[in-house]
Structures are given as structure tokens and as C-alpha cells.
Amino acid sequence: MTTWDDRYAASSNLFGDDPSPLLLEFRARFLPGMTALAIGDGEGRNGVWLARQGLDVLSIDLSDVALARSRQRAHVAGVPLRTLRADILAWDWPEAAFDFITLIFVHLPPEQKRQLHRAIRRALKPGGVILLEAFHRAQIECGSGGPSDPDLLYTLAEVEQDFSGFEALKCAQVETDVVLDGEPQGKGCAVHFVAQRPHDVRRASDPSPPSTPGSELIL
């Protein structure tokens, strides 16, 4: 069975260098000193970009190969980046710890997806923002990559339901450019979802940035 380490080892740059266009669209919200969790961050194209905006970033992935590349990318960019190899479904998630959580092209079976979304809701600080980009169910018709199982894909209705009570800043089905092995694969169909956790006026102060055992800091 092919693992993520195998997939990354077989390519010099699996998903390219450019950050998600969703991050670029909302870049005005990223302020130095804010905390961010980049889930399934792979070779760090999104996590390192966030670190370049001055954020304190924890980049999580299952692949040691990818995380080594993300640390090298951060070193070349001259920015600090904390990395952690972890299964996000088994990870001991901190609560109310992050100003931003990115979930970029992470595709899981339905129940695992809902479990992950629940964890994200808890891990965001009051006022924190989830930025999610994933293939829409219509991606199967595009033929440019992504999961072939429709249950692994997204719809607008399900993200709105899973993040009910959040303020939706963007919820749209969009055309996107698909890149694999550093090469364009054509147009794809994606969900762009950005939503803010409600502020809690009873909260006295923000928690300190999380100190995650086992994470590595690259300077």
C-alpha cells in the first residue's frame, strides 16, 4: 500500500510552491504574532507562507519526508516553523489555541471528516478563523485529479452544517488550478470555506500559544 512518505519520495515537489489562493485572498487578516495550525501541510507551501506573514505556525503532517522538506523550505525563507508528525485524528488537540486553522485539500471519510471538524471548532480561539479548501463533489467530472470516492469530497452544505454557529466569511464552489508533481493538471472544482468562531465575551484572556510536545522548530 502506498504511503504518504512513498508519494512524497517519488516526487521532488508534489503539490507545487504556491500557497492556496484562499490564503492570499484573506491575507489582510494575518497579523504578526498570531497563531496558526496548518493541517496536512505536506511540504509546507501554506505553513511557510503563513510564517512569512509573521505568524507562529505549527505545521502538522503524517509524512516525515514532507515535513523535512517543509523545514528546509522554512530555512531557505528565513522564517521559524514548528513541525509535528501526527495523526490528526489521534492527536491530543489543544483547546482555544489558534487564531487560524488551515485545512487545505485534506480528504477523509465522512465520520472522520466530522470528527476533524469538531476538533477544529474546539481548537480555534474565540474569534478564530477556519480556512478550508477541498475538492467539491463535482471534481470527479473534471478529470484533473483528487479522490475518486465521492464520500471523500466536499459540498457547501456539509461545511455549513459542520460549522453551524460560525460566521461564514466565504462559502463558494470555485474553479481552481490543479497542480501535481509541480505540473499543472488542468482546472478543478473546489470548495472555498472561511468562517469565524463567535467571540466569547465571558473569556477573560487568550490562552498562551500552545507548546506542543514533540514539535520541531526550524529557524
N, C-alpha and C positions, 0 to 999 in steps of 0.2 A: 504493500500500500504506500502510495506517495505521501510523504510528509511535507510540511511547510519548509523544513530545512532542505529537503530534496528540491523543492520547487525553486527556492531562492538560490541554492547552489548551482542549479542548472542554468541560471541567467545572471548576467552581470548587473542588471538593473531591471527588476521585474516590472515595476509599475511606474517607472519614469522619475523625473526630478521635480516636476511642478506640483505645488500644493493644490489641494482641492479648490476649485473656483468658488465654492461656498465660503471658505475661509477668506478668500480675497474680497468677496462681496461684503463680508461683515468685519473687515479688518479694523474699522474705526472703533469697534468695541474692545479690541485687545489693547490693554494698557500695561505698561511695565509694572512688574511686581505681582500681577495677578497669577493665579494658579490654574494649570490646565492638565487634564488627563487625556492622552491620546491612545485610544483603544485600538488594538490590532494595527499598530503604527508601522509595522514592517520595517523598511529601510529608512524610515524617518523623514519622508518628504513633507509630511504635515507637522510632525513634532518639532523638527529642526526649524521649520519656518516660524512656528509659534515662538520658539526660543529666540529667534532673531527679532521678534517684536518685543522682547524683554520679559516674556512670561516665564514663570517657574514651571517647567514641563516634566511630567512623568510619562514616559513612552513605554507602553506595555505590548508585548507580542509573545507568541508561542515559539518563535524561531530564534535560536541563538545566532544563526547565520545572518538573519536580517538585523538583529539588534547590534551585532558587531559592525555592520555597515552603517547603521544609524549613528553609532558613536563616532565612527570615522567621519561621517558627514558633518556631525556637530563640531568635531575637532577642526575640520577644514574651514567651517563657517566661523569658528572662534566663539562659539556660544556654549554655555553649560546645558547639559541634557541628562536627566536621570532616566535610566532604563531598567526594566524589570521583565524577566521571563516568567510568565504566569499564565495559567488557565483562568480567564476572566470569570468563568462560571464557578470556579472553586476558590477564587481569591477572597481574602478577608477584607471586604470593601470598607474604607473609612466612611463616616457619615458627615454630611455637610462640609466637605473638604475642598471642593474645587469651584472656581469661578466659571470654568468652561470644561465641558467634556465633548470630545470629538469621537464620532462613530462613523468612520469612512469606509464604505464597502466591506462591512463585516456581515456575513450572511450565515444565519443559524436556523435550525428547525424551529417551528412555531413556539413550542413551550420554552425552549432555551432562549429564544428571542425575547419573550415576555419576561423571563427571569432576569435577563440582562437589562432590559428597560426599567424594571423595578429597582434594580441596584443603582442604575444611573440616577433615577429620581431621588434616591436617598443620599447619594454621594455629592450631589450638587449643593452648593451653599444656597440659602435663600437669596433669590435674585440671580442665581447662576443660570447658565445657558447651555443647552444641548444643541450641537450642530451635527446633523445626521445626513449623510449622503449614501445612497444604496441603489442597486438596480431595482427598477419598477418591474412589475409582472409583465409589462409589455416588452421588456428587454428580450424575451425569448424570440419574439418576432424579428428582432434586429439582426441577429446572427453575428454579433460582434464580440461575443464572449459573455462571461458571467455564468452563474449556476443554471443548469437545465431543469432543475426541480422547481416548479412554481412556488412550492411551500417555503423555499429559501429566499424568495424575493419579497418585495415590499409593495404595499398600497398606501395611498394617502390616508384612507380610513383607519387602518390599523395603527399608524403612528399617532394620529389624532386621539384615538381611543386609549392607547398605552400611556400617553402623556396628557390625559384629560386633567383639567385644572391648571395646566401651564398656559402662559400667554403665547400663542403662536405668532412668531415674527415672520416666518415664511413657511408655507406648505404648498409645494408645487411639484407637478410632474414636468421634467425638463429634458431637453435633448443634451447629450453630453458627448465628449470625445473620449473614446476608449483607447487606453494605451497598455500594451503588454510587451514585455521584453524590451521596453524602451521604444517600441514601434507603434505607430497609430494603427488601430484595428477597425476604424470607422466610427460611425455615430451609434450612440446607445441611448437608452431611455432610463432616467434615474428619478428617484425621489429626493427632493431637497426639503429638509425639515429643520427649522430652527425655532426653539421655544424656550421661554424663560420660566424658571420656577418662581412661584409667588414669593414676595418678600414676607418675612415673618416679623411683625413689629414687636413681638414679645422677646425676640432674641436680643440679648444684651450686647454680645460682641461676636465677631467672627472667630472661628477656631483657627489655631495656628496652622500653617501649611503642613501637610502630612509628612511624617518621617516614615518611609516605608522600608521595613527590614528587607535586606537583600537587593535593594536597588543600587545601581551603579551611577556615579556622577562623572561625566566627562567634561573637562574644562578645555 
